[in-house]
Amino acid sequence: MRFEVLLTEDAARDLEEIHDYINEHDESVKADTVLERLESALESLATTPGRGSYPKELLALGIREYRQTFFKPYRMIYRIGGRRVYVYLIADGRRDMQTLLARRLFGT
């Protein structure tokens, strides 16, 4: 069974901002490589979205609706709905994920 992987506007912007940041502070080749690896990790969700773990910040609240996959240090937070995978957040896992998840997923 194949799933359609959809990025929210915020997640698409996350990808662009990650690429731009690396491009500005490092080599453009590295920025392109990181972008390709993130896109590859996202594409893999089309075949195996259920393999992702539950984000610990959400588990602590009893929320099991979202999952995550990694291309370290980046975390990609998503939800499976029918035959679709909705990606909500792509962020450096060293950030304050509790606040970031609350703002992005719950609008707080």
N, C-alpha and C positions, 0 to 999 in steps of 0.2 A: 504494500500500500504506500503510495507516495502522497506527501503533504505539500500544500502550497505554503511557502514561507513569505510572510508579509511584514515589512518594517513599518512601524508608525512613523509619522513625520519626525517625531523626537529622536527615534532610533536612527533614522536616515541622517539626521543632523549630527548625531553623535559620531557616526562613521566619518562624516566630512570634517568635523572638528578634530577628531583624533588624527586624521591624515594631515590636516593643515598644521596642527601643533608640531607633529614630528617633522614635517617638511620645513617648518620655520626654525626648529631648534636642532635639527640633525640633517642627515642627507636625504635628498628626495628619493633615492633608491630605497632607503630604509622605510620611508613613509609608504611607498608603493608596496613593498613587501609585507608590511604590517596590514595594510588594507586588504591585500590579496588573501592573507592568512585568516583575517576576520571574516571575509566573505566566504571563504572555504568552510569555516566552522559553521557559518549560518546556513550554507547550502546543505551541509550534512544533516541539518534538522529536517530536511525534506524526506529522509528515509528512516531516521531513528530519533524522533523528538522525545520519546518517552524515556530515553537514557539519561536525560539531564537530572541533576539533583535539585532538591528544594533549597532555595536560598535560606540560610540560617536565620537571617533577620526577619523573614516572614514566618518561618516555622515557629519562632519564639512567640508569634502572635496567633498561632494556630492556623495560619493560612497555607494551604497546599494547592492553591490554584495556579501558582507560577513555578516555573523551573528555571534552571540556569545551565549554561554551557560556558566553557572557558577557552580562551587563547590568552594565556597568562601574559601580563597581569590583568587582562581585560575579562570582564564578566558580561555575558549576554543574557538578559532576563526575558523570558517569553512565557506565553500561555498557549495551550493547545485547545482549539475549538473546532470540533468536527474533523475535517480533513485539512484544516488550516493551522498554521503556527504563526502567532502574532508576537513580534519582537518589540518590546517596549523600551528597553534600555541597553546601551552598550557603553560600559564605563570602566575606567581603571579601578580594579578592586581595592586599591589602597586608599581610595577616597572614602568619605563618610557615607557608606552605603545605606545606613539606616535612614538618614535624612533624605538622601537622593531617591531612594525607593518610595518613601512616604510622599514626597513631592510629585514624583513622576506617576506613580500608580494610583495614589489616593487624593491627589490635588491638595495636600496640606502644606 
